[in-house]
Amino acid sequence: MPDVIFPLDSTRRFTDQDKIGHNRWHPDIPPVATVKPGDSFRVHCREWFDGAIHNDDSADDIRNAPLHTVHALSGPFAVEGAKPGDLLIVDILDVGPIPQEDSGPLAGQGWGYTGIFAKPNGGGFLTDQFPDAYKAIWDFSGQKAASRHVPHVSFTGIVHPGLMGTAPSHDLLSTWNTREAALIATDPDRVPPLALPPLPDGAILGSLTGADFDRVAAEAARTAPPRENGGNQDIKNLTKGSRIFYPVFVDGANLSVGDLHFSQGDGEITFCGAIEMGGFIDLRVDLIRGGMETYGVSENAIFMPGNTDPQFSEWLAFSGTSVTLDGEQRYLDSQLAYQRACLHAIDYLTKFGYSPEQAYLLLGAAPIEGRLSGVVDIPNSCATVYIPTAIFDFPVRPTADGPVRIDPGVGAPHSPA
């Protein structure tokens, strides 16, 4: 096992550990450890809410989830010799739930959760159709997940980090804040908001204190969206065996990682759509000197996915086009097309006995595939969502006999917005 350079004690809060991580992006957050090119190391990660979500049958914790505190990130880790303009190579050697802790109050101790966020508190991809908070708890058995809240399905997890990235430079941070503030200004009262500006309340900034803490907290970017440094990309295929190439913007690169997922469907459509958990990740790092210019990688990460994904051979796919639920035609709106494909899948699954919310939670957590299938035929984009049929314990294909009716169980806990 590689050396653990960022340990977490499950009996203590994220901010009470010997080494403190962070939940904002800023170049002045000091690294907690330094590694060398070629080093392999292990990092412990806390789930993104640091234990605020519980293994129970209430969704009040999802409704009141403290978004101002996320994400609980491990790091930053400086890479010796890394300079702006380099490419940082990160290999994911292994990743999984909290080691040797298969039961306990923290997500990752034998269980994880998926949530539909209430519209006033973040919302989700389909927030207009699902404005209230719901939750599903998933129990882990080896590599498989199953839920009392969404019965009759189980699947092998595609375990991955939802968030990993390098620190921005001061100039890049200013660019982020400027452009996102301009977007917010176009509709400042929108619910949910168009973007999340810097927010000192709830900021965790490693070892910074005093005036330095106050200055950085007022400037630091929230970790919710993906950006040029990678960040919260929520790419389910960044599994064991993946290699990622991150642009380097500051001396040392200052790599951070967190938001581990046991499984996720493409798009993480409920916003807390993955099966969230704490755990560990083993990484190896290296550098390509001057790689950003050499390969034209200046504002994005590129990656080579691992080969440990579960293999499915049969799928049921649903399509959607860029026409609103009210019948309004939109021009090549691929996001709308994917929304419509997801809604068609949800409506289909309700014919078997699931509630719409159970179906929505399932699409967020299960290893569905989302594709932009047609983006050139005006005026309609076509998007598709593929559901592996093997995850169900009942026949899910259309037949002349009609759908089998399943017992939907206790259902997903609900908490009105």
NUFI-940584 format. One record per residue (C-alpha): residue in one letter; z, y negated, x. Coordinates in steps of 0.05 Angstrom, whole numbers, plus 5000, padded with zeros to 4 digits. Each point is the difference from the previous one (the first is absolute). Layout:
residues N
<r = A, c3 = Z, c2 = Y, c1 = X>
...
END
This chain:
residues 417
<r = M, c3 = 5000, c2 = 5000, c1 = 5000>
<r = P, c3 = 4984, c2 = 4931, c1 = 5028>
<r = D, c3 = 5057, c2 = 4953, c1 = 5016>
<r = V, c3 = 5026, c2 = 4961, c1 = 4939>
<r = I, c3 = 4993, c2 = 4926, c1 = 5018>
<r = F, c3 = 5019, c2 = 4974, c1 = 4931>
<r = P, c3 = 5055, c2 = 5044, c1 = 4968>
<r = L, c3 = 5026, c2 = 4989, c1 = 4930>
<r = D, c3 = 5067, c2 = 5025, c1 = 4973>
<r = S, c3 = 4992, c2 = 5021, c1 = 4927>
<r = T, c3 = 5072, c2 = 4980, c1 = 4985>
<r = R, c3 = 4988, c2 = 4927, c1 = 5019>
<r = R, c3 = 4955, c2 = 4946, c1 = 4971>
<r = F, c3 = 4938, c2 = 4978, c1 = 5037>
<r = T, c3 = 5033, c2 = 4935, c1 = 5022>
<r = D, c3 = 5063, c2 = 5036, c1 = 5025>
<r = Q, c3 = 4965, c2 = 5044, c1 = 5052>
<r = D, c3 = 5008, c2 = 4995, c1 = 5075>
<r = K, c3 = 4928, c2 = 4977, c1 = 5004>
<r = I, c3 = 4976, c2 = 4953, c1 = 4945>
<r = G, c3 = 4928, c2 = 5000, c1 = 4976>
<r = H, c3 = 4966, c2 = 4946, c1 = 4959>
<r = N, c3 = 4965, c2 = 4985, c1 = 4934>
<r = R, c3 = 4955, c2 = 4941, c1 = 5018>
<r = W, c3 = 4942, c2 = 4989, c1 = 5048>
<r = H, c3 = 5011, c2 = 4949, c1 = 5056>
<r = P, c3 = 4983, c2 = 4999, c1 = 5074>
<r = D, c3 = 5070, c2 = 4977, c1 = 5019>
<r = I, c3 = 5037, c2 = 5061, c1 = 4973>
<r = P, c3 = 5026, c2 = 5034, c1 = 5064>
<r = P, c3 = 4979, c2 = 5071, c1 = 5014>
<r = V, c3 = 5055, c2 = 5052, c1 = 4992>
<r = A, c3 = 4971, c2 = 5046, c1 = 5054>
<r = T, c3 = 4945, c2 = 5003, c1 = 5052>
<r = V, c3 = 4953, c2 = 5058, c1 = 5012>
<r = K, c3 = 4945, c2 = 5013, c1 = 5051>
<r = P, c3 = 4927, c2 = 5018, c1 = 4988>
<r = G, c3 = 4998, c2 = 5076, c1 = 4993>
<r = D, c3 = 5071, c2 = 5006, c1 = 4974>
<r = S, c3 = 5018, c2 = 5042, c1 = 4940>
<r = F, c3 = 5061, c2 = 4982, c1 = 4959>
<r = R, c3 = 5034, c2 = 5011, c1 = 4933>
<r = V, c3 = 5018, c2 = 4945, c1 = 4950>
<r = H, c3 = 5045, c2 = 5008, c1 = 4940>
<r = C, c3 = 4979, c2 = 4961, c1 = 4938>
<r = R, c3 = 5038, c2 = 4979, c1 = 4937>
<r = E, c3 = 4963, c2 = 4999, c1 = 4934>
<r = W, c3 = 4975, c2 = 4930, c1 = 4983>
<r = F, c3 = 5059, c2 = 4979, c1 = 4956>
<r = D, c3 = 5056, c2 = 5027, c1 = 5045>
<r = G, c3 = 5031, c2 = 5044, c1 = 4947>
<r = A, c3 = 4996, c2 = 4954, c1 = 4940>
<r = I, c3 = 4963, c2 = 5054, c1 = 4959>
<r = H, c3 = 5041, c2 = 5060, c1 = 4976>
<r = N, c3 = 4988, c2 = 5072, c1 = 4982>
<r = D, c3 = 5017, c2 = 4994, c1 = 4926>
<r = D, c3 = 4969, c2 = 4994, c1 = 4932>
<r = S, c3 = 5001, c2 = 4924, c1 = 4994>
<r = A, c3 = 4945, c2 = 4950, c1 = 5018>
<r = D, c3 = 5047, c2 = 4940, c1 = 5002>
<r = D, c3 = 4998, c2 = 5003, c1 = 5077>
<r = I, c3 = 4924, c2 = 4996, c1 = 4999>
<r = R, c3 = 5002, c2 = 4942, c1 = 4950>
<r = N, c3 = 5049, c2 = 4962, c1 = 5045>
<r = A, c3 = 4971, c2 = 5023, c1 = 5067>
<r = P, c3 = 5015, c2 = 4946, c1 = 5053>
<r = L, c3 = 4929, c2 = 4984, c1 = 5023>
<r = H, c3 = 5025, c2 = 4943, c1 = 5044>
<r = T, c3 = 5031, c2 = 5051, c1 = 5047>
<r = V, c3 = 4939, c2 = 5043, c1 = 5015>
<r = H, c3 = 4976, c2 = 5033, c1 = 5042>
<r = A, c3 = 5056, c2 = 5031, c1 = 5042>
<r = L, c3 = 4959, c2 = 5007, c1 = 5065>
<r = S, c3 = 5019, c2 = 5037, c1 = 5063>
<r = G, c3 = 4984, c2 = 4959, c1 = 5063>
<r = P, c3 = 4969, c2 = 4959, c1 = 5029>
<r = F, c3 = 4984, c2 = 5044, c1 = 5060>
<r = A, c3 = 4970, c2 = 4966, c1 = 5061>
<r = V, c3 = 4947, c2 = 5037, c1 = 5039>
<r = E, c3 = 5005, c2 = 4985, c1 = 5074>
<r = G, c3 = 4940, c2 = 4962, c1 = 5026>
<r = A, c3 = 4967, c2 = 4987, c1 = 4932>
<r = K, c3 = 4965, c2 = 4933, c1 = 4997>
<r = P, c3 = 4965, c2 = 4961, c1 = 4944>
<r = G, c3 = 4929, c2 = 5026, c1 = 4995>
<r = D, c3 = 5018, c2 = 5072, c1 = 5014>
<r = L, c3 = 4995, c2 = 5057, c1 = 4951>
<r = L, c3 = 5064, c2 = 5039, c1 = 4989>
<r = I, c3 = 4988, c2 = 5075, c1 = 4990>
<r = V, c3 = 5051, c2 = 5033, c1 = 4955>
<r = D, c3 = 5000, c2 = 5075, c1 = 4990>
<r = I, c3 = 5041, c2 = 5029, c1 = 4943>
<r = L, c3 = 5027, c2 = 5065, c1 = 5030>
<r = D, c3 = 5045, c2 = 5019, c1 = 4942>
<r = V, c3 = 5031, c2 = 4968, c1 = 4937>
<r = G, c3 = 5047, c2 = 5025, c1 = 4947>
<r = P, c3 = 5063, c2 = 4990, c1 = 4957>
<r = I, c3 = 5068, c2 = 4987, c1 = 5031>
<r = P, c3 = 5011, c2 = 5058, c1 = 5048>
<r = Q, c3 = 5051, c2 = 5053, c1 = 4983>
<r = E, c3 = 5023, c2 = 4961, c1 = 4938>
<r = D, c3 = 4974, c2 = 5035, c1 = 4938>
<r = S, c3 = 5049, c2 = 4970, c1 = 4951>
<r = G, c3 = 5034, c2 = 4933, c1 = 4994>
<r = P, c3 = 4997, c2 = 4932, c1 = 4966>
<r = L, c3 = 4943, c2 = 4971, c1 = 5043>
<r = A, c3 = 4926, c2 = 5011, c1 = 4984>
<r = G, c3 = 4976, c2 = 5048, c1 = 5053>
<r = Q, c3 = 5061, c2 = 5045, c1 = 4994>
<r = G, c3 = 4962, c2 = 5054, c1 = 4962>
<r = W, c3 = 4970, c2 = 4952, c1 = 4949>
<r = G, c3 = 4959, c2 = 4938, c1 = 4990>
<r = Y, c3 = 4979, c2 = 4954, c1 = 4944>
<r = T, c3 = 4941, c2 = 4966, c1 = 4967>
<r = G, c3 = 5007, c2 = 4937, c1 = 4958>
<r = I, c3 = 4960, c2 = 4959, c1 = 4951>
<r = F, c3 = 5023, c2 = 4929, c1 = 5015>
<r = A, c3 = 5015, c2 = 4952, c1 = 4944>
<r = K, c3 = 4949, c2 = 4944, c1 = 4993>
<r = P, c3 = 5050, c2 = 4945, c1 = 5016>
<r = N, c3 = 5021, c2 = 5037, c1 = 5063>
<r = G, c3 = 4936, c2 = 5015, c1 = 5036>
<r = G, c3 = 4961, c2 = 5037, c1 = 4947>
<r = G, c3 = 4946, c2 = 5049, c1 = 5022>
<r = F, c3 = 4926, c2 = 5016, c1 = 4997>
<r = L, c3 = 5003, c2 = 5009, c1 = 4924>
<r = T, c3 = 5057, c2 = 4953, c1 = 4986>
<r = D, c3 = 4969, c2 = 4970, c1 = 4936>
<r = Q, c3 = 4998, c2 = 5069, c1 = 4969>
<r = F, c3 = 5067, c2 = 5023, c1 = 5030>
<r = P, c3 = 5046, c2 = 4938, c1 = 5003>
<r = D, c3 = 5067, c2 = 5038, c1 = 5000>
<r = A, c3 = 5037, c2 = 5037, c1 = 5054>
<r = Y, c3 = 4997, c2 = 5076, c1 = 5005>
<r = K, c3 = 5022, c2 = 5050, c1 = 5053>
<r = A, c3 = 4986, c2 = 5072, c1 = 5021>
<r = I, c3 = 5043, c2 = 5039, c1 = 5049>
<r = W, c3 = 4965, c2 = 5052, c1 = 5042>
<r = D, c3 = 5036, c2 = 5059, c1 = 5032>
<r = F, c3 = 4975, c2 = 5028, c1 = 5066>
<r = S, c3 = 4993, c2 = 5074, c1 = 5013>
<r = G, c3 = 4971, c2 = 5009, c1 = 5069>
<r = Q, c3 = 4934, c2 = 4962, c1 = 4998>
<r = K, c3 = 4996, c2 = 4998, c1 = 4923>
<r = A, c3 = 5025, c2 = 4949, c1 = 4950>
<r = A, c3 = 5016, c2 = 5010, c1 = 4926>
<r = S, c3 = 5035, c2 = 4956, c1 = 4948>
<r = R, c3 = 5044, c2 = 5009, c1 = 4940>
<r = H, c3 = 4971, c2 = 4935, c1 = 4974>
<r = V, c3 = 4927, c2 = 5022, c1 = 5005>
<r = P, c3 = 5002, c2 = 5076, c1 = 4989>
<r = H, c3 = 4945, c2 = 5053, c1 = 5008>
<r = V, c3 = 4974, c2 = 4972, c1 = 5066>
<r = S, c3 = 5015, c2 = 5013, c1 = 5073>
<r = F, c3 = 4962, c2 = 4984, c1 = 5062>
<r = T, c3 = 5002, c2 = 5000, c1 = 5075>
<r = G, c3 = 5019, c2 = 4932, c1 = 5028>
<r = I, c3 = 4954, c2 = 4958, c1 = 5043>
<r = V, c3 = 5058, c2 = 4972, c1 = 5041>
<r = H, c3 = 4984, c2 = 4933, c1 = 5032>
<r = P, c3 = 5027, c2 = 4931, c1 = 5018>
<r = G, c3 = 4981, c2 = 4948, c1 = 4948>
<r = L, c3 = 5011, c2 = 4944, c1 = 5050>
<r = M, c3 = 4987, c2 = 4994, c1 = 5074>
<r = G, c3 = 4975, c2 = 4941, c1 = 5040>
<r = T, c3 = 5006, c2 = 4952, c1 = 5058>
<r = A, c3 = 5033, c2 = 4931, c1 = 5000>
<r = P, c3 = 4956, c2 = 4939, c1 = 4985>
<r = S, c3 = 4993, c2 = 4943, c1 = 5049>
<r = H, c3 = 5026, c2 = 4931, c1 = 4979>
<r = D, c3 = 4929, c2 = 4979, c1 = 4984>
<r = L, c3 = 4986, c2 = 5062, c1 = 4958>
<r = L, c3 = 5066, c2 = 4992, c1 = 4963>
<r = S, c3 = 4981, c2 = 4928, c1 = 4984>
<r = T, c3 = 4932, c2 = 5023, c1 = 4974>
<r = W, c3 = 5033, c2 = 5050, c1 = 4954>
<r = N, c3 = 5050, c2 = 4950, c1 = 4972>
<r = T, c3 = 4947, c2 = 4946, c1 = 4990>
<r = R, c3 = 4949, c2 = 5043, c1 = 4964>
<r = E, c3 = 5051, c2 = 5035, c1 = 4956>
<r = A, c3 = 5033, c2 = 4934, c1 = 4981>
<r = A, c3 = 4932, c2 = 4974, c1 = 4979>
<r = L, c3 = 4990, c2 = 5061, c1 = 4956>
<r = I, c3 = 5069, c2 = 4991, c1 = 4968>
<r = A, c3 = 4984, c2 = 4927, c1 = 4986>
<r = T, c3 = 4941, c2 = 5020, c1 = 4956>
<r = D, c3 = 5049, c2 = 5030, c1 = 4949>
<r = P, c3 = 5072, c2 = 4988, c1 = 5023>
<r = D, c3 = 5032, c2 = 5027, c1 = 4936>
<r = R, c3 = 4962, c2 = 5065, c1 = 4996>
<r = V, c3 = 5040, c2 = 5063, c1 = 4983>
<r = P, c3 = 4997, c2 = 5041, c1 = 5044>
<r = P, c3 = 4986, c2 = 4947, c1 = 5054>
<r = L, c3 = 4934, c2 = 4997, c1 = 5037>
<r = A, c3 = 5036, c2 = 5007, c1 = 5067>
<r = L, c3 = 5069, c2 = 4999, c1 = 5030>
<r = P, c3 = 5017, c2 = 4939, c1 = 5044>
<r = P, c3 = 5053, c2 = 5001, c1 = 5056>
<r = L, c3 = 5069, c2 = 5010, c1 = 4971>
<r = P, c3 = 5063, c2 = 4994, c1 = 5042>
<r = D, c3 = 5043, c2 = 5034, c1 = 4946>
<r = G, c3 = 5007, c2 = 5073, c1 = 5019>
<r = A, c3 = 4965, c2 = 4993, c1 = 5067>
<r = I, c3 = 5018, c2 = 5051, c1 = 5054>
<r = L, c3 = 4978, c2 = 4978, c1 = 5069>
<r = G, c3 = 5028, c2 = 5049, c1 = 5050>
<r = S, c3 = 5049, c2 = 4969, c1 = 5049>
<r = L, c3 = 4983, c2 = 4928, c1 = 4984>
<r = T, c3 = 5059, c2 = 4955, c1 = 4982>
<r = G, c3 = 5017, c2 = 4927, c1 = 4988>
<r = A, c3 = 4946, c2 = 4947, c1 = 5004>
<r = D, c3 = 4948, c2 = 5050, c1 = 5024>
<r = F, c3 = 5012, c2 = 5043, c1 = 4939>
<r = D, c3 = 4994, c2 = 4940, c1 = 4953>
<r = R, c3 = 4935, c2 = 4976, c1 = 5032>
<r = V, c3 = 4967, c2 = 5069, c1 = 5000>
<r = A, c3 = 5024, c2 = 5016, c1 = 4929>
<r = A, c3 = 4967, c2 = 4937, c1 = 4974>
<r = E, c3 = 4933, c2 = 5017, c1 = 5034>
<r = A, c3 = 4996, c2 = 5076, c1 = 4999>
<r = A, c3 = 4949, c2 = 5035, c1 = 4957>
<r = R, c3 = 5018, c2 = 5050, c1 = 4947>
<r = T, c3 = 4980, c2 = 5072, c1 = 5014>
<r = A, c3 = 4971, c2 = 5017, c1 = 4931>
<r = P, c3 = 4925, c2 = 4992, c1 = 5014>
<r = P, c3 = 4956, c2 = 5030, c1 = 5054>
<r = R, c3 = 4971, c2 = 4950, c1 = 5048>
<r = E, c3 = 4963, c2 = 4995, c1 = 5067>
<r = N, c3 = 5058, c2 = 5035, c1 = 5036>
<r = G, c3 = 4996, c2 = 5062, c1 = 4955>
<r = G, c3 = 5065, c2 = 4994, c1 = 4962>
<r = N, c3 = 5011, c2 = 5029, c1 = 4931>
<r = Q, c3 = 4932, c2 = 5034, c1 = 4994>
<r = D, c3 = 5026, c2 = 5060, c1 = 4960>
<r = I, c3 = 4945, c2 = 5046, c1 = 5026>
<r = K, c3 = 5019, c2 = 5070, c1 = 4980>
<r = N, c3 = 4957, c2 = 5032, c1 = 5053>
<r = L, c3 = 5041, c2 = 4972, c1 = 5059>
<r = T, c3 = 5033, c2 = 5068, c1 = 5006>
<r = K, c3 = 5023, c2 = 5043, c1 = 5057>
<r = G, c3 = 4944, c2 = 5001, c1 = 5052>
<r = S, c3 = 4974, c2 = 4931, c1 = 4984>
<r = R, c3 = 4981, c2 = 4950, c1 = 5054>
<r = I, c3 = 5001, c2 = 4926, c1 = 4983>
<r = F, c3 = 4974, c2 = 4942, c1 = 5042>
<r = Y, c3 = 5038, c2 = 4935, c1 = 4987>
<r = P, c3 = 4980, c2 = 4931, c1 = 5026>
<r = V, c3 = 5052, c2 = 4969, c1 = 5046>
<r = F, c3 = 5018, c2 = 4927, c1 = 4987>
<r = V, c3 = 5064, c2 = 4991, c1 = 5042>
<r = D, c3 = 5026, c2 = 5024, c1 = 5067>
<r = G, c3 = 5028, c2 = 5070, c1 = 4991>
<r = A, c3 = 4962, c2 = 5010, c1 = 4934>
<r = N, c3 = 5067, c2 = 5008, c1 = 4963>
<r = L, c3 = 4985, c2 = 5060, c1 = 4957>
<r = S, c3 = 5040, c2 = 5013, c1 = 4936>
<r = V, c3 = 4998, c2 = 5057, c1 = 4950>
<r = G, c3 = 5032, c2 = 5020, c1 = 4933>
<r = D, c3 = 4988, c2 = 5012, c1 = 4926>
<r = L, c3 = 4992, c2 = 5075, c1 = 5008>
<r = H, c3 = 4967, c2 = 5038, c1 = 4943>
<r = F, c3 = 5005, c2 = 5074, c1 = 4984>
<r = S, c3 = 4936, c2 = 4995, c1 = 4960>
<r = Q, c3 = 4955, c2 = 4947, c1 = 4969>
<r = G, c3 = 4936, c2 = 4993, c1 = 4960>
<r = D, c3 = 4945, c2 = 4953, c1 = 5024>
<r = G, c3 = 5019, c2 = 4929, c1 = 4982>
<r = E, c3 = 5075, c2 = 5013, c1 = 4989>
<r = I, c3 = 4984, c2 = 4973, c1 = 4932>
<r = T, c3 = 5069, c2 = 4989, c1 = 4969>
<r = F, c3 = 5018, c2 = 4956, c1 = 5061>
<r = C, c3 = 5059, c2 = 5046, c1 = 5014>
<r = G, c3 = 4949, c2 = 5055, c1 = 4988>
<r = A, c3 = 5013, c2 = 5045, c1 = 5060>
<r = I, c3 = 5059, c2 = 5048, c1 = 5004>
<r = E, c3 = 5045, c2 = 4953, c1 = 5040>
<r = M, c3 = 5047, c2 = 5029, c1 = 5051>
<r = G, c3 = 5037, c2 = 4990, c1 = 5066>
<r = G, c3 = 4986, c2 = 5045, c1 = 5058>
<r = F, c3 = 4974, c2 = 5004, c1 = 5071>
<r = I, c3 = 4935, c2 = 4988, c1 = 5036>
<r = D, c3 = 4980, c2 = 5022, c1 = 5069>
<r = L, c3 = 4951, c2 = 4955, c1 = 5036>
<r = R, c3 = 4962, c2 = 4995, c1 = 5065>
<r = V, c3 = 4971, c2 = 4934, c1 = 5024>
<r = D, c3 = 4947, c2 = 4979, c1 = 5050>
<r = L, c3 = 4957, c2 = 4939, c1 = 5013>
<r = I, c3 = 4926, c2 = 4981, c1 = 5005>
<r = R, c3 = 5000, c2 = 4938, c1 = 5044>
<r = G, c3 = 4957, c2 = 4946, c1 = 4969>
<r = G, c3 = 4982, c2 = 5047, c1 = 4944>
<r = M, c3 = 4997, c2 = 4948, c1 = 4945>
<r = E, c3 = 4940, c2 = 4966, c1 = 5031>
<r = T, c3 = 4969, c2 = 5064, c1 = 5026>
<r = Y, c3 = 4998, c2 = 5032, c1 = 4931>
<r = G, c3 = 4997, c2 = 4938, c1 = 4957>
<r = V, c3 = 5067, c2 = 5016, c1 = 4969>
<r = S, c3 = 5031, c2 = 4932, c1 = 4990>
<r = E, c3 = 5029, c2 = 4999, c1 = 4929>
<r = N, c3 = 5009, c2 = 5072, c1 = 4979>
<r = A, c3 = 5028, c2 = 5068, c1 = 5020>
<r = I, c3 = 4954, c2 = 5060, c1 = 5006>
<r = F, c3 = 5023, c2 = 5072, c1 = 4996>
<r = M, c3 = 4983, c2 = 5073, c1 = 5007>
<r = P, c3 = 5035, c2 = 5039, c1 = 4944>
<r = G, c3 = 5038, c2 = 5063, c1 = 5014>
<r = N, c3 = 4979, c2 = 5069, c1 = 4977>
<r = T, c3 = 5063, c2 = 5025, c1 = 4965>
<r = D, c3 = 4983, c2 = 4978, c1 = 4929>
<r = P, c3 = 5005, c2 = 5053, c1 = 4946>
<r = Q, c3 = 4932, c2 = 5030, c1 = 4985>
<r = F, c3 = 4976, c2 = 4999, c1 = 4927>
<r = S, c3 = 4935, c2 = 5030, c1 = 4978>
<r = E, c3 = 4998, c2 = 4981, c1 = 4926>
<r = W, c3 = 5009, c2 = 4932, c1 = 4969>
<r = L, c3 = 4996, c2 = 4965, c1 = 4933>
<r = A, c3 = 4970, c2 = 4930, c1 = 5009>
<r = F, c3 = 5000, c2 = 4939, c1 = 4956>
<r = S, c3 = 4954, c2 = 4940, c1 = 5006>
<r = G, c3 = 5008, c2 = 4927, c1 = 4982>
<r = T, c3 = 4955, c2 = 4939, c1 = 4999>
<r = S, c3 = 5012, c2 = 4925, c1 = 5006>
<r = V, c3 = 5009, c2 = 4987, c1 = 4926>
<r = T, c3 = 5068, c2 = 4976, c1 = 4974>
<r = L, c3 = 5039, c2 = 5034, c1 = 4945>
<r = D, c3 = 4977, c2 = 4942, c1 = 4955>
<r = G, c3 = 4927, c2 = 5015, c1 = 5015>
<r = E, c3 = 4988, c2 = 4942, c1 = 5047>
<r = Q, c3 = 4947, c2 = 5014, c1 = 5053>
<r = R, c3 = 5021, c2 = 4984, c1 = 5072>
<r = Y, c3 = 4953, c2 = 4997, c1 = 5060>
<r = L, c3 = 5009, c2 = 5059, c1 = 5048>
<r = D, c3 = 5076, c2 = 4996, c1 = 4993>
<r = S, c3 = 5020, c2 = 5064, c1 = 5037>
<r = Q, c3 = 5075, c2 = 4990, c1 = 4990>
<r = L, c3 = 4989, c2 = 4996, c1 = 4925>
<r = A, c3 = 4956, c2 = 5062, c1 = 5003>
<r = Y, c3 = 5056, c2 = 5038, c1 = 5035>
<r = Q, c3 = 5050, c2 = 4976, c1 = 4949>
<r = R, c3 = 4956, c2 = 5026, c1 = 4944>
<r = A, c3 = 4991, c2 = 5067, c1 = 5036>
<r = C, c3 = 5076, c2 = 5007, c1 = 5006>
<r = L, c3 = 5010, c2 = 4981, c1 = 4927>
<r = H, c3 = 4949, c2 = 5052, c1 = 4979>
<r = A, c3 = 5038, c2 = 5053, c1 = 5040>
<r = I, c3 = 5066, c2 = 4979, c1 = 4970>
<r = D, c3 = 4972, c2 = 5002, c1 = 4929>
<r = Y, c3 = 4972, c2 = 5070, c1 = 5014>
<r = L, c3 = 5066, c2 = 5027, c1 = 5025>
<r = T, c3 = 5037, c2 = 4976, c1 = 4938>
<r = K, c3 = 4958, c2 = 5049, c1 = 4959>
<r = F, c3 = 5039, c2 = 5056, c1 = 5033>
<r = G, c3 = 5068, c2 = 4971, c1 = 4981>
<r = Y, c3 = 5018, c2 = 4952, c1 = 5056>
<r = S, c3 = 5021, c2 = 4930, c1 = 4983>
<r = P, c3 = 4955, c2 = 4945, c1 = 5029>
<r = E, c3 = 5056, c2 = 4981, c1 = 5048>
<r = Q, c3 = 5007, c2 = 5072, c1 = 5026>
<r = A, c3 = 4925, c2 = 5002, c1 = 5012>
<r = Y, c3 = 5002, c2 = 4933, c1 = 5036>
<r = L, c3 = 5058, c2 = 5023, c1 = 5045>
<r = L, c3 = 4962, c2 = 5063, c1 = 5015>
<r = L, c3 = 4937, c2 = 4963, c1 = 5022>
<r = G, c3 = 5042, c2 = 4958, c1 = 5047>
<r = A, c3 = 5036, c2 = 5058, c1 = 5033>
<r = A, c3 = 4951, c2 = 5059, c1 = 5000>
<r = P, c3 = 4945, c2 = 5006, c1 = 5052>
<r = I, c3 = 4945, c2 = 4971, c1 = 4956>
<r = E, c3 = 4938, c2 = 4972, c1 = 5033>
<r = G, c3 = 4971, c2 = 4932, c1 = 4981>
<r = R, c3 = 4929, c2 = 4981, c1 = 5017>
<r = L, c3 = 4954, c2 = 4941, c1 = 4992>
<r = S, c3 = 4941, c2 = 5042, c1 = 4977>
<r = G, c3 = 4950, c2 = 4945, c1 = 4984>
<r = V, c3 = 5004, c2 = 4927, c1 = 5022>
<r = V, c3 = 4927, c2 = 4976, c1 = 4998>
<r = D, c3 = 4975, c2 = 5011, c1 = 4929>
<r = I, c3 = 5010, c2 = 4934, c1 = 4964>
<r = P, c3 = 5039, c2 = 4984, c1 = 4960>
<r = N, c3 = 5045, c2 = 5063, c1 = 5001>
<r = S, c3 = 5038, c2 = 5028, c1 = 5059>
<r = C, c3 = 5018, c2 = 5073, c1 = 4991>
<r = A, c3 = 5067, c2 = 5026, c1 = 5026>
<r = T, c3 = 5026, c2 = 5071, c1 = 4994>
<r = V, c3 = 5067, c2 = 5034, c1 = 5004>
<r = Y, c3 = 5004, c2 = 5074, c1 = 5018>
<r = I, c3 = 5060, c2 = 5042, c1 = 4979>
<r = P, c3 = 5008, c2 = 5069, c1 = 5033>
<r = T, c3 = 5005, c2 = 5051, c1 = 4944>
<r = A, c3 = 5044, c2 = 5047, c1 = 5042>
<r = I, c3 = 5061, c2 = 4954, c1 = 4994>
<r = F, c3 = 5009, c2 = 5019, c1 = 4925>
<r = D, c3 = 5031, c2 = 5065, c1 = 4975>
<r = F, c3 = 4956, c2 = 4998, c1 = 4938>
<r = P, c3 = 4924, c2 = 4996, c1 = 4990>
<r = V, c3 = 4980, c2 = 4927, c1 = 5002>
<r = R, c3 = 4924, c2 = 5005, c1 = 4993>
<r = P, c3 = 4967, c2 = 4982, c1 = 4934>
<r = T, c3 = 4983, c2 = 5062, c1 = 4958>
<r = A, c3 = 4974, c2 = 5014, c1 = 4930>
<r = D, c3 = 5070, c2 = 5023, c1 = 4981>
<r = G, c3 = 5031, c2 = 4932, c1 = 5012>
<r = P, c3 = 5057, c2 = 4980, c1 = 5046>
<r = V, c3 = 5061, c2 = 5044, c1 = 5012>
<r = R, c3 = 5063, c2 = 4964, c1 = 4976>
<r = I, c3 = 5055, c2 = 4999, c1 = 5053>
<r = D, c3 = 5074, c2 = 4983, c1 = 4993>
<r = P, c3 = 5006, c2 = 4931, c1 = 5033>
<r = G, c3 = 5074, c2 = 5012, c1 = 5014>
<r = V, c3 = 5050, c2 = 4943, c1 = 5001>
<r = G, c3 = 4946, c2 = 4949, c1 = 5017>
<r = A, c3 = 5003, c2 = 4943, c1 = 5049>
<r = P, c3 = 5062, c2 = 4955, c1 = 4998>
<r = H, c3 = 4983, c2 = 4932, c1 = 4970>
<r = S, c3 = 5031, c2 = 4932, c1 = 5009>
<r = P, c3 = 4969, c2 = 4942, c1 = 4960>
<r = A, c3 = 4977, c2 = 4941, c1 = 5041>
END
